[in-house]
Amino acid sequence: MIAQSRAHLKAAGEGYWRHFRFATTFGLLAAAAGIAAIIHAFVPAMCTHTASRIVRHLGQLADDRSKIDAIESEAVEARAFVLLLLLAAAVVAPLWILNAPTALRLAYTGLAFALPAVLLLSNPELATREESAA
């Protein structure tokens, strides 16, 4: 496994941390595009352009990894939304797995997912600050 990883990093022309940054950014953005598309499916007025914009960013990033700084700065809200969802799920998962009392599970689940919900409701396109100001 280590030899294969080293070979892959060498083929990509990147060190471990640079590749880690690229892969996590790409993965978070891909997840954000998928979640935005699902949200849009349920509420057509939300995330109307989010998934397609993020997919364009992913295409640019796949074509030219040197654009990572610009793409990361343009997609801050989308990455933050996915990270908040993952964190909320990690916080409440033990309560559901260990079968905590239902009232406790529901209360903590509501609290944990409140922050990503507020982010989405305050920025229904998960647009960048520049887009929001325009």
Helices and strands as residue ranges (DSSP letters): H 2-12, H 16-42, H 50-63, G 65-67, H 68-74, H 76-97, H 102-122, H 129-133
